[in-house]
């Protein structure tokens, strides 16, 4: 978020000496903003909800790219809302409808967590586990006969299959 030097404040004070009284808490609100607080632009600065993030990650797990995941997610938003005003509010609210930049960064983070970086060690370890699991199936055929070698920086990982 950017600082626009808004003058709105809230001041809360609890005094010990006033605890015996019925109102020991003092609240002072200064609700004078130097910007519009109920516009579509304000909604574009909100944080993405955790449920939205989880829904996008599920779409990545289903092998969607960032653009197709965003397209499917926005399509679901359209189908679940019957009121046009609510649809307009939800489409402008970043907490519910993230922008492409957020989805692309989330996809990059998901990809690095599941596969590791390109030619990273975790990607090859995961591939080795997948090949081993496939070979353990009783199909009578091995996925990779002979030596399976992967170049990892200056190191060679060799599987006995």
PyMOL CGO cylinders between C-alpha atoms (Angstrom):
from pymol import cmd
from pymol.cgo import CYLINDER

trace = [
    CYLINDER, 0.00, 0.00, 0.00, 1.12, 3.52, -0.58, 0.3, 1, 1, 1, 1, 1, 1,
    CYLINDER, 1.12, 3.52, -0.58, 1.01, 6.31, 1.97, 0.3, 1, 1, 1, 1, 1, 1,
    CYLINDER, 1.01, 6.31, 1.97, -1.33, 9.11, 0.97, 0.3, 1, 1, 1, 1, 1, 1,
    CYLINDER, -1.33, 9.11, 0.97, -0.97, 10.95, 4.30, 0.3, 1, 1, 1, 1, 1, 1,
    CYLINDER, -0.97, 10.95, 4.30, -4.57, 10.40, 5.35, 0.3, 1, 1, 1, 1, 1, 1,
    CYLINDER, -4.57, 10.40, 5.35, -5.53, 12.32, 8.48, 0.3, 1, 1, 1, 1, 1, 1,
    CYLINDER, -5.53, 12.32, 8.48, -8.15, 9.84, 9.76, 0.3, 1, 1, 1, 1, 1, 1,
    CYLINDER, -8.15, 9.84, 9.76, -7.19, 8.40, 13.16, 0.3, 1, 1, 1, 1, 1, 1,
    CYLINDER, -7.19, 8.40, 13.16, -8.51, 6.31, 16.00, 0.3, 1, 1, 1, 1, 1, 1,
    CYLINDER, -8.51, 6.31, 16.00, -7.20, 6.80, 19.52, 0.3, 1, 1, 1, 1, 1, 1,
    CYLINDER, -7.20, 6.80, 19.52, -8.09, 4.26, 22.25, 0.3, 1, 1, 1, 1, 1, 1,
    CYLINDER, -8.09, 4.26, 22.25, -7.13, 4.83, 25.88, 0.3, 1, 1, 1, 1, 1, 1,
    CYLINDER, -7.13, 4.83, 25.88, -7.79, 2.60, 28.90, 0.3, 1, 1, 1, 1, 1, 1,
    CYLINDER, -7.79, 2.60, 28.90, -7.02, 4.27, 32.21, 0.3, 1, 1, 1, 1, 1, 1,
    CYLINDER, -7.02, 4.27, 32.21, -6.39, 2.33, 35.41, 0.3, 1, 1, 1, 1, 1, 1,
    CYLINDER, -6.39, 2.33, 35.41, -7.66, 5.05, 37.64, 0.3, 1, 1, 1, 1, 1, 1,
    CYLINDER, -7.66, 5.05, 37.64, -11.02, 4.92, 35.85, 0.3, 1, 1, 1, 1, 1, 1,
    CYLINDER, -11.02, 4.92, 35.85, -11.47, 1.12, 36.09, 0.3, 1, 1, 1, 1, 1, 1,
    CYLINDER, -11.47, 1.12, 36.09, -13.85, 1.48, 39.02, 0.3, 1, 1, 1, 1, 1, 1,
    CYLINDER, -13.85, 1.48, 39.02, -16.07, 3.73, 36.91, 0.3, 1, 1, 1, 1, 1, 1,
    CYLINDER, -16.07, 3.73, 36.91, -18.55, 2.37, 34.40, 0.3, 1, 1, 1, 1, 1, 1,
    CYLINDER, -18.55, 2.37, 34.40, -16.64, 3.68, 31.38, 0.3, 1, 1, 1, 1, 1, 1,
    CYLINDER, -16.64, 3.68, 31.38, -12.87, 3.29, 31.83, 0.3, 1, 1, 1, 1, 1, 1,
    CYLINDER, -12.87, 3.29, 31.83, -12.25, 3.20, 28.08, 0.3, 1, 1, 1, 1, 1, 1,
    CYLINDER, -12.25, 3.20, 28.08, -11.98, 6.36, 26.01, 0.3, 1, 1, 1, 1, 1, 1,
    CYLINDER, -11.98, 6.36, 26.01, -12.24, 6.20, 22.23, 0.3, 1, 1, 1, 1, 1, 1,
    CYLINDER, -12.24, 6.20, 22.23, -11.53, 9.21, 20.04, 0.3, 1, 1, 1, 1, 1, 1,
    CYLINDER, -11.53, 9.21, 20.04, -12.35, 8.87, 16.32, 0.3, 1, 1, 1, 1, 1, 1,
    CYLINDER, -12.35, 8.87, 16.32, -11.29, 11.38, 13.71, 0.3, 1, 1, 1, 1, 1, 1,
    CYLINDER, -11.29, 11.38, 13.71, -13.09, 10.20, 10.59, 0.3, 1, 1, 1, 1, 1, 1,
    CYLINDER, -13.09, 10.20, 10.59, -11.91, 12.91, 8.20, 0.3, 1, 1, 1, 1, 1, 1,
    CYLINDER, -11.91, 12.91, 8.20, -10.24, 11.38, 5.16, 0.3, 1, 1, 1, 1, 1, 1,
    CYLINDER, -10.24, 11.38, 5.16, -8.36, 13.24, 2.45, 0.3, 1, 1, 1, 1, 1, 1,
    CYLINDER, -8.36, 13.24, 2.45, -9.46, 10.69, -0.17, 0.3, 1, 1, 1, 1, 1, 1,
    CYLINDER, -9.46, 10.69, -0.17, -12.60, 8.91, -1.33, 0.3, 1, 1, 1, 1, 1, 1,
    CYLINDER, -12.60, 8.91, -1.33, -13.23, 5.85, 0.84, 0.3, 1, 1, 1, 1, 1, 1,
    CYLINDER, -13.23, 5.85, 0.84, -16.05, 4.14, -1.06, 0.3, 1, 1, 1, 1, 1, 1,
    CYLINDER, -16.05, 4.14, -1.06, -14.85, 3.94, -4.64, 0.3, 1, 1, 1, 1, 1, 1,
    CYLINDER, -14.85, 3.94, -4.64, -13.72, 1.12, -6.91, 0.3, 1, 1, 1, 1, 1, 1,
    CYLINDER, -13.72, 1.12, -6.91, -10.16, 2.42, -6.73, 0.3, 1, 1, 1, 1, 1, 1,
    CYLINDER, -10.16, 2.42, -6.73, -10.08, 1.86, -2.97, 0.3, 1, 1, 1, 1, 1, 1,
    CYLINDER, -10.08, 1.86, -2.97, -11.16, -1.77, -3.49, 0.3, 1, 1, 1, 1, 1, 1,
    CYLINDER, -11.16, -1.77, -3.49, -8.20, -2.33, -5.82, 0.3, 1, 1, 1, 1, 1, 1,
    CYLINDER, -8.20, -2.33, -5.82, -5.73, -1.97, -2.91, 0.3, 1, 1, 1, 1, 1, 1,
    CYLINDER, -5.73, -1.97, -2.91, -7.17, -4.72, -0.71, 0.3, 1, 1, 1, 1, 1, 1,
    CYLINDER, -7.17, -4.72, -0.71, -5.26, -7.87, 0.22, 0.3, 1, 1, 1, 1, 1, 1,
    CYLINDER, -5.26, -7.87, 0.22, -6.23, -11.11, -1.52, 0.3, 1, 1, 1, 1, 1, 1,
    CYLINDER, -6.23, -11.11, -1.52, -8.39, -13.42, 0.61, 0.3, 1, 1, 1, 1, 1, 1,
    CYLINDER, -8.39, -13.42, 0.61, -6.90, -16.75, 1.67, 0.3, 1, 1, 1, 1, 1, 1,
    CYLINDER, -6.90, -16.75, 1.67, -9.84, -18.65, 0.11, 0.3, 1, 1, 1, 1, 1, 1,
    CYLINDER, -9.84, -18.65, 0.11, -9.16, -17.02, -3.26, 0.3, 1, 1, 1, 1, 1, 1,
    CYLINDER, -9.16, -17.02, -3.26, -5.48, -17.92, -3.05, 0.3, 1, 1, 1, 1, 1, 1,
    CYLINDER, -5.48, -17.92, -3.05, -6.34, -21.55, -2.21, 0.3, 1, 1, 1, 1, 1, 1,
    CYLINDER, -6.34, -21.55, -2.21, -8.80, -21.74, -5.11, 0.3, 1, 1, 1, 1, 1, 1,
    CYLINDER, -8.80, -21.74, -5.11, -6.14, -20.50, -7.54, 0.3, 1, 1, 1, 1, 1, 1,
    CYLINDER, -6.14, -20.50, -7.54, -3.60, -23.02, -6.21, 0.3, 1, 1, 1, 1, 1, 1,
    CYLINDER, -3.60, -23.02, -6.21, -6.17, -25.80, -6.78, 0.3, 1, 1, 1, 1, 1, 1,
    CYLINDER, -6.17, -25.80, -6.78, -6.43, -24.66, -10.39, 0.3, 1, 1, 1, 1, 1, 1,
    CYLINDER, -6.43, -24.66, -10.39, -2.62, -24.76, -10.70, 0.3, 1, 1, 1, 1, 1, 1,
    CYLINDER, -2.62, -24.76, -10.70, -2.67, -28.31, -9.34, 0.3, 1, 1, 1, 1, 1, 1,
    CYLINDER, -2.67, -28.31, -9.34, -5.17, -29.12, -12.11, 0.3, 1, 1, 1, 1, 1, 1,
    CYLINDER, -5.17, -29.12, -12.11, -2.45, -27.97, -14.55, 0.3, 1, 1, 1, 1, 1, 1,
    CYLINDER, -2.45, -27.97, -14.55, -3.82, -24.52, -15.40, 0.3, 1, 1, 1, 1, 1, 1,
    CYLINDER, -3.82, -24.52, -15.40, -1.49, -21.74, -16.46, 0.3, 1, 1, 1, 1, 1, 1,
    CYLINDER, -1.49, -21.74, -16.46, -1.81, -18.35, -14.70, 0.3, 1, 1, 1, 1, 1, 1,
    CYLINDER, -1.81, -18.35, -14.70, -3.99, -16.92, -17.47, 0.3, 1, 1, 1, 1, 1, 1,
    CYLINDER, -3.99, -16.92, -17.47, -6.27, -19.95, -17.75, 0.3, 1, 1, 1, 1, 1, 1,
    CYLINDER, -6.27, -19.95, -17.75, -6.58, -20.18, -13.95, 0.3, 1, 1, 1, 1, 1, 1,
    CYLINDER, -6.58, -20.18, -13.95, -7.62, -16.52, -13.80, 0.3, 1, 1, 1, 1, 1, 1,
    CYLINDER, -7.62, -16.52, -13.80, -10.05, -17.03, -16.68, 0.3, 1, 1, 1, 1, 1, 1,
    CYLINDER, -10.05, -17.03, -16.68, -11.67, -20.07, -15.01, 0.3, 1, 1, 1, 1, 1, 1,
    CYLINDER, -11.67, -20.07, -15.01, -11.81, -18.32, -11.64, 0.3, 1, 1, 1, 1, 1, 1,
    CYLINDER, -11.81, -18.32, -11.64, -13.48, -15.21, -13.11, 0.3, 1, 1, 1, 1, 1, 1,
    CYLINDER, -13.48, -15.21, -13.11, -15.90, -17.46, -15.00, 0.3, 1, 1, 1, 1, 1, 1,
    CYLINDER, -15.90, -17.46, -15.00, -16.86, -19.11, -11.70, 0.3, 1, 1, 1, 1, 1, 1,
    CYLINDER, -16.86, -19.11, -11.70, -17.38, -15.64, -10.20, 0.3, 1, 1, 1, 1, 1, 1,
    CYLINDER, -17.38, -15.64, -10.20, -19.73, -14.73, -13.05, 0.3, 1, 1, 1, 1, 1, 1,
    CYLINDER, -19.73, -14.73, -13.05, -21.74, -17.94, -12.68, 0.3, 1, 1, 1, 1, 1, 1,
    CYLINDER, -21.74, -17.94, -12.68, -22.13, -17.73, -8.89, 0.3, 1, 1, 1, 1, 1, 1,
    CYLINDER, -22.13, -17.73, -8.89, -23.49, -14.17, -8.77, 0.3, 1, 1, 1, 1, 1, 1,
    CYLINDER, -23.49, -14.17, -8.77, -27.01, -13.32, -9.91, 0.3, 1, 1, 1, 1, 1, 1,
    CYLINDER, -27.01, -13.32, -9.91, -27.15, -9.61, -9.04, 0.3, 1, 1, 1, 1, 1, 1,
    CYLINDER, -27.15, -9.61, -9.04, -25.38, -7.28, -11.51, 0.3, 1, 1, 1, 1, 1, 1,
    CYLINDER, -25.38, -7.28, -11.51, -24.43, -4.78, -8.80, 0.3, 1, 1, 1, 1, 1, 1,
    CYLINDER, -24.43, -4.78, -8.80, -22.83, -7.51, -6.69, 0.3, 1, 1, 1, 1, 1, 1,
    CYLINDER, -22.83, -7.51, -6.69, -20.98, -8.79, -9.77, 0.3, 1, 1, 1, 1, 1, 1,
    CYLINDER, -20.98, -8.79, -9.77, -19.56, -5.32, -10.49, 0.3, 1, 1, 1, 1, 1, 1,
    CYLINDER, -19.56, -5.32, -10.49, -18.46, -4.92, -6.85, 0.3, 1, 1, 1, 1, 1, 1,
    CYLINDER, -18.46, -4.92, -6.85, -16.82, -8.35, -6.78, 0.3, 1, 1, 1, 1, 1, 1,
    CYLINDER, -16.82, -8.35, -6.78, -15.00, -7.82, -10.07, 0.3, 1, 1, 1, 1, 1, 1,
    CYLINDER, -15.00, -7.82, -10.07, -13.51, -4.53, -8.87, 0.3, 1, 1, 1, 1, 1, 1,
    CYLINDER, -13.51, -4.53, -8.87, -12.60, -5.88, -5.41, 0.3, 1, 1, 1, 1, 1, 1,
    CYLINDER, -12.60, -5.88, -5.41, -9.00, -7.15, -5.44, 0.3, 1, 1, 1, 1, 1, 1,
    CYLINDER, -9.00, -7.15, -5.44, -9.67, -9.26, -2.34, 0.3, 1, 1, 1, 1, 1, 1,
    CYLINDER, -9.67, -9.26, -2.34, -12.07, -11.38, -4.42, 0.3, 1, 1, 1, 1, 1, 1,
    CYLINDER, -12.07, -11.38, -4.42, -10.79, -10.85, -7.97, 0.3, 1, 1, 1, 1, 1, 1,
    CYLINDER, -10.79, -10.85, -7.97, -6.98, -10.60, -8.10, 0.3, 1, 1, 1, 1, 1, 1,
    CYLINDER, -6.98, -10.60, -8.10, -5.14, -9.06, -11.02, 0.3, 1, 1, 1, 1, 1, 1,
    CYLINDER, -5.14, -9.06, -11.02, -2.99, -11.03, -13.46, 0.3, 1, 1, 1, 1, 1, 1,
    CYLINDER, -2.99, -11.03, -13.46, 0.27, -9.89, -11.84, 0.3, 1, 1, 1, 1, 1, 1,
    CYLINDER, 0.27, -9.89, -11.84, -0.74, -11.44, -8.51, 0.3, 1, 1, 1, 1, 1, 1,
    CYLINDER, -0.74, -11.44, -8.51, -1.81, -14.71, -10.19, 0.3, 1, 1, 1, 1, 1, 1,
    CYLINDER, -1.81, -14.71, -10.19, 1.44, -14.91, -12.17, 0.3, 1, 1, 1, 1, 1, 1,
    CYLINDER, 1.44, -14.91, -12.17, 3.52, -14.36, -9.01, 0.3, 1, 1, 1, 1, 1, 1,
    CYLINDER, 3.52, -14.36, -9.01, 1.44, -16.95, -7.14, 0.3, 1, 1, 1, 1, 1, 1,
    CYLINDER, 1.44, -16.95, -7.14, 2.00, -19.44, -9.98, 0.3, 1, 1, 1, 1, 1, 1,
    CYLINDER, 2.00, -19.44, -9.98, 5.75, -18.80, -9.90, 0.3, 1, 1, 1, 1, 1, 1,
    CYLINDER, 5.75, -18.80, -9.90, 5.76, -19.38, -6.14, 0.3, 1, 1, 1, 1, 1, 1,
    CYLINDER, 5.76, -19.38, -6.14, 3.69, -22.57, -6.54, 0.3, 1, 1, 1, 1, 1, 1,
    CYLINDER, 3.69, -22.57, -6.54, 6.00, -23.84, -9.27, 0.3, 1, 1, 1, 1, 1, 1,
    CYLINDER, 6.00, -23.84, -9.27, 9.13, -23.25, -7.20, 0.3, 1, 1, 1, 1, 1, 1,
    CYLINDER, 9.13, -23.25, -7.20, 7.57, -24.96, -4.16, 0.3, 1, 1, 1, 1, 1, 1,
    CYLINDER, 7.57, -24.96, -4.16, 6.46, -28.05, -6.07, 0.3, 1, 1, 1, 1, 1, 1,
    CYLINDER, 6.46, -28.05, -6.07, 9.19, -28.45, -8.69, 0.3, 1, 1, 1, 1, 1, 1,
    CYLINDER, 9.19, -28.45, -8.69, 11.97, -26.25, -7.47, 0.3, 1, 1, 1, 1, 1, 1,
    CYLINDER, 11.97, -26.25, -7.47, 13.66, -23.83, -9.79, 0.3, 1, 1, 1, 1, 1, 1,
    CYLINDER, 13.66, -23.83, -9.79, 14.61, -24.81, -13.34, 0.3, 1, 1, 1, 1, 1, 1,
    CYLINDER, 14.61, -24.81, -13.34, 17.18, -27.62, -13.20, 0.3, 1, 1, 1, 1, 1, 1,
    CYLINDER, 17.18, -27.62, -13.20, 17.00, -27.43, -9.42, 0.3, 1, 1, 1, 1, 1, 1,
    CYLINDER, 17.00, -27.43, -9.42, 17.78, -30.33, -7.17, 0.3, 1, 1, 1, 1, 1, 1,
    CYLINDER, 17.78, -30.33, -7.17, 14.20, -30.78, -5.90, 0.3, 1, 1, 1, 1, 1, 1,
    CYLINDER, 14.20, -30.78, -5.90, 12.86, -31.17, -9.44, 0.3, 1, 1, 1, 1, 1, 1,
    CYLINDER, 12.86, -31.17, -9.44, 15.24, -34.08, -10.12, 0.3, 1, 1, 1, 1, 1, 1,
    CYLINDER, 15.24, -34.08, -10.12, 14.49, -35.71, -6.77, 0.3, 1, 1, 1, 1, 1, 1,
    CYLINDER, 14.49, -35.71, -6.77, 10.78, -35.53, -7.54, 0.3, 1, 1, 1, 1, 1, 1,
    CYLINDER, 10.78, -35.53, -7.54, 11.36, -37.00, -11.01, 0.3, 1, 1, 1, 1, 1, 1,
    CYLINDER, 11.36, -37.00, -11.01, 13.42, -39.81, -9.52, 0.3, 1, 1, 1, 1, 1, 1,
    CYLINDER, 13.42, -39.81, -9.52, 10.57, -40.66, -7.11, 0.3, 1, 1, 1, 1, 1, 1,
    CYLINDER, 10.57, -40.66, -7.11, 8.03, -40.66, -9.96, 0.3, 1, 1, 1, 1, 1, 1,
    CYLINDER, 8.03, -40.66, -9.96, 10.20, -43.00, -12.07, 0.3, 1, 1, 1, 1, 1, 1,
    CYLINDER, 10.20, -43.00, -12.07, 10.76, -45.28, -9.08, 0.3, 1, 1, 1, 1, 1, 1,
    CYLINDER, 10.76, -45.28, -9.08, 7.02, -45.40, -8.30, 0.3, 1, 1, 1, 1, 1, 1,
    CYLINDER, 7.02, -45.40, -8.30, 6.28, -46.23, -11.94, 0.3, 1, 1, 1, 1, 1, 1,
    CYLINDER, 6.28, -46.23, -11.94, 8.90, -48.95, -11.98, 0.3, 1, 1, 1, 1, 1, 1,
    CYLINDER, 8.90, -48.95, -11.98, 7.41, -50.49, -8.83, 0.3, 1, 1, 1, 1, 1, 1,
    CYLINDER, 7.41, -50.49, -8.83, 4.10, -51.04, -10.61, 0.3, 1, 1, 1, 1, 1, 1,
    CYLINDER, 4.10, -51.04, -10.61, 3.74, -54.66, -11.75, 0.3, 1, 1, 1, 1, 1, 1,
    CYLINDER, 3.74, -54.66, -11.75, 3.47, -53.92, -15.45, 0.3, 1, 1, 1, 1, 1, 1,
    CYLINDER, 3.47, -53.92, -15.45, 6.54, -55.95, -16.26, 0.3, 1, 1, 1, 1, 1, 1,
    CYLINDER, 6.54, -55.95, -16.26, 8.07, -52.97, -18.04, 0.3, 1, 1, 1, 1, 1, 1,
    CYLINDER, 8.07, -52.97, -18.04, 10.55, -50.56, -16.55, 0.3, 1, 1, 1, 1, 1, 1,
    CYLINDER, 10.55, -50.56, -16.55, 10.22, -46.88, -17.30, 0.3, 1, 1, 1, 1, 1, 1,
    CYLINDER, 10.22, -46.88, -17.30, 13.89, -46.39, -17.87, 0.3, 1, 1, 1, 1, 1, 1,
    CYLINDER, 13.89, -46.39, -17.87, 16.16, -49.34, -18.66, 0.3, 1, 1, 1, 1, 1, 1,
    CYLINDER, 16.16, -49.34, -18.66, 19.84, -48.94, -18.19, 0.3, 1, 1, 1, 1, 1, 1,
    CYLINDER, 19.84, -48.94, -18.19, 21.16, -45.83, -16.56, 0.3, 1, 1, 1, 1, 1, 1,
    CYLINDER, 21.16, -45.83, -16.56, 19.08, -42.72, -16.10, 0.3, 1, 1, 1, 1, 1, 1,
    CYLINDER, 19.08, -42.72, -16.10, 21.36, -39.76, -15.60, 0.3, 1, 1, 1, 1, 1, 1,
    CYLINDER, 21.36, -39.76, -15.60, 20.49, -36.20, -14.85, 0.3, 1, 1, 1, 1, 1, 1,
    CYLINDER, 20.49, -36.20, -14.85, 22.92, -33.36, -14.94, 0.3, 1, 1, 1, 1, 1, 1,
    CYLINDER, 22.92, -33.36, -14.94, 22.59, -31.26, -11.83, 0.3, 1, 1, 1, 1, 1, 1,
    CYLINDER, 22.59, -31.26, -11.83, 25.00, -28.36, -11.96, 0.3, 1, 1, 1, 1, 1, 1,
    CYLINDER, 25.00, -28.36, -11.96, 28.37, -30.21, -12.01, 0.3, 1, 1, 1, 1, 1, 1,
    CYLINDER, 28.37, -30.21, -12.01, 27.02, -33.33, -10.37, 0.3, 1, 1, 1, 1, 1, 1,
    CYLINDER, 27.02, -33.33, -10.37, 25.52, -36.39, -12.09, 0.3, 1, 1, 1, 1, 1, 1,
    CYLINDER, 25.52, -36.39, -12.09, 22.71, -38.29, -10.34, 0.3, 1, 1, 1, 1, 1, 1,
    CYLINDER, 22.71, -38.29, -10.34, 22.50, -41.89, -11.53, 0.3, 1, 1, 1, 1, 1, 1,
    CYLINDER, 22.50, -41.89, -11.53, 19.61, -44.25, -11.04, 0.3, 1, 1, 1, 1, 1, 1,
    CYLINDER, 19.61, -44.25, -11.04, 20.16, -48.05, -11.32, 0.3, 1, 1, 1, 1, 1, 1,
    CYLINDER, 20.16, -48.05, -11.32, 17.10, -48.45, -13.61, 0.3, 1, 1, 1, 1, 1, 1,
]
cmd.load_cgo(trace, "trace")
